[in-house]
Amino acid sequence: MAFSDILGQEKVLNVLRNALRHDRVPQAYVFAGSEGVGKKFSALMLAKALNCREKTDDACDRCVSCRKVDTGNHPDVRTIEADGQFIKIDQIRDVQKDAGYKAFEGRRKVYIIDRAGHMRDEAANALLKTLEEPTAECVIILVTANVHALLPTVLSRCQLLRFAALSVEKLAEFLVQRRDLDPQRARVIASLSEGCPGRALSMDADALSVQRERLESLLQTLSSGLQDVRILFQEVEVLLAHKDELHDSLDLLQLWYRDMHVLRERGDPRFVANSDALACLQRSAEQLSPRQIRRLFEIVSRTKSDILRNANVQLSLEVMLISLTEVYNDRSRWREVQADRKSL
């Protein structure tokens, strides 16, 4: 694997190749972007290119050095990850000590600090000393999904490269080729992964199909004029029975409402992720006003945020389903729908 295997990051790759070609690689980088967009993979490819014995602006993928990086056995390429929740000061001190020695067999020593935003302040301040007094052979790459979690003093001493998410179309095309998925399923996964190849490749297409079947059953219950709140509590129990899939289930629900909004506002099926359920989405969208569909989307989004902030999961889901049902049961919704139709 080399730079050519990195998908959709042409701007970043041009910067890296030019730096390698002219031997002007900075002592420290920050690779910033969403989880799964390719930051850590790109850092490893840069480490390979810096130590490749056959090429100067990329990895040959053949020499002993490249193969050692691939297997994680290169003595001059190290990846530092969180010890528990955080990257601790002792881990950074090990980097400082090791960086003081010459490269063992490569041209450059490369330290990849993954999820660098998880560094404790004391660890970040210790790293700052290394960034202020870098050695010529040392390159430090900070990988983070949240650049604002880094100390400004650390960030100011690094070259920042931002990794962009791919378009749904481009990622779906990649999934069709790489995983031999049918285009409709690939589009759903590409949308759920928010344009991040790593996240998309880790998703189980068959499991997502089962989750969507459960979702469609839930939506049928919510939109049926439900009056008995006990049925909602039973639906919560179903969601909790698959707690390890809860995040994906909420993403699917949010994507469903997003598709409804697209159809209601734009009427263009080309922008719908769940394209294999177009008829069902169209029927559902016609029964609600744009304002109510936005409200449904916001309810799910708020629930996701609450759960990420460690709110009680069961209570959050119960509130979500009750709130969604209230939107579906809103007696004024038919007046809004009729008013929208008359305005067209």
C-alpha positions, -999 to +999 in steps of 0.1 A: +000+000+000+011+035-008-002+070-014-021+058-044-043+036-021-055+067-002-090+076-014-102+111-021-074+131-004-056+146-035-049+180-019-033+164+011-013+140-010+000+168-032+013+186-002+030+154+012+045+144-022+060+179-028+075+180+007+091+146+001+103+154-034+120+186-023+132+171+010+113+198+030+092+176+053+084+196+085+092+182+119+056+179+130+022+175+113-014+175+125-036+152+104-071+164+112-105+150+100-134+128+109-129+093+123-123+068+095-115+093+068-079+079+064-057+100+087-039+072+105-035+052+073-020+083+055+004+088+085+016+052+081+020+058+043+041+089+050+062+069+074+068+043+047+077+070+021+101+087+045+120+054+050+116+038+016+148+026+000+137+028-036+116+060-039+117+095-027+081+108-030+061+076-022+065+041-009+076+014-033+058-013-013+086-038-021+117-030-001+124-044+033+116-010+050+082-008+034+073-043+044+084-038+080+062-007+083+033-028+069+038-055+096+044-030+124+080-041+129+100-011+117+122+000+146+120+037+135+083+039+131+062+040+163+025+045+170+015+059+203-021+052+214-041+060+245-033+040+276-069+036+288-088+069+282-058+092+278-023+095+264-002+099+295+030+119+302+051+087+306+043+077+270+054+111+257+086+110+279+094+076+262+090+094+228+113+122+240+139+097+251+138+076+220+138+107+197+172+116+211+188+086+194+197+083+157+175+063+134+183+026+138+180+016+101+158+041+083+163+077+072+138+092+096+123+083+129+085+087+128+062+089+158+024+087+150+004+099+180-031+085+173-061+104+188-038+131+199-067+150+214-067+125+242-034+137+256-036+150+291-024+186+295+008+175+312+015+151+283+008+178+257+031+202+276+059+176+276+054+171+239+057+208+234+094+207+245+101+181+218+083+203+192+103+233+202+136+215+200+132+190+172+159+167+159+166+166+122+158+129+119+125+130+138+090+135+124+060+136+147+024+132+133-005+140+155-037+123+143-070+138+156-107+140+149-109+172+170-082+197+163-097+220+190-087+194+216-050+202+210-033+229+230-029+260+208+008+260+216+012+225+202-010+232+171+011+263+163+043+243+160+028+218+135+017+219+099-020+213+098-034+191+071-072+186+070-087+154+056-120+159+038-149+134+038-157+119+004-189+125-015-216+098-010-214+090-048-176+085-048-176+064-016-205+043-029-187+036-061-156+025-041-177+002-020-193-014-050-158-022-064-141-031-031-168-051-013-189-062-043-221-046-029-251-037-049-253+001-056-284+007-034-269-009-003-235+008-010-252+042-011-269+036+023-235+026+039-218+056+023-244+079+037-242+064+072-204+065+073-206+103+064-181+099+036-154+081+057-139+050+039-126+034+071-159+036+088-177+024+057-154-007+053-160-016+090-198-017+086-216-050+082-240-047+052-261-077+063-264-065+098-275-030+086-302-047+065-316-064+096-314-031+115-334-013+088-361-040+089-365-034+126-365+004+120-393+001+094-413-019+119-407+008+145-417+036+121-449+017+113-458+016+150-450+053+155-470+065+126-501+043+133-519+067+156-506+049+187-523+058+220-509+031+244-475+043+257-468+007+269-462-003+233-435+024+231-418+010+262-418-024+245-401-009+214-374+006+237-368-029+251-362-041+215-337-013+209-319-021+242-318-058+233-294-047+205-276-021+225-243-027+206-260-016+174-279+014+190-257+041+174-261+026+140-299+023+145-302+060+155-281+069+124-304+049+102-335+065+117-319+100+112-310+091+076-346+080+070-360+113+082-333+131+061-345+112+030-381+121+038-371+158+040-353+157+007-383+142-010-407+166+007-387+198-001-369+189-033-388+160-047-356+146-063-350+109-057-313+112-068-304+126-034-321+098-014-298+074+004-325+047+010-333+045-027-346+010-025-374+022-002-384+052-024-421+044-025-424+040+013-404+072+019-426+091-005-458+080+012-444+089+046-432+123+035-466+132+020-483+127+053-462+152+071-452+189+066-416+199+061-416+215+096-428+182+112-402+162+093-375+186+105-388+181+140-386+143+138-350+147+126-341+171+155-356+147+181-334+118+169-303+141+167-309+154+203-312+118+215-279+109+199-262+139+216-278+131+250-265+095+248-230+106+238-230+128+269-237+097+291-274+104+297-295+074+308-300+054+276-333+039+284-348+072+296-334+089+265-350+064+242-383+065+259-384+103+257-374+101+220-402+076+210-428+096+230-417+128+213-417+112+178-452+098+185-465+133+195-453+146+161-471+118+142-503+123+164-503+161+161-539+169+151-528+201+133-504+182+109-531+176+084-539+213+082-502+220+075-500+193+049-531+206+031-517+241+033-484+230+018-502+212-011-523+243-019-492+265-020-476+243-047 
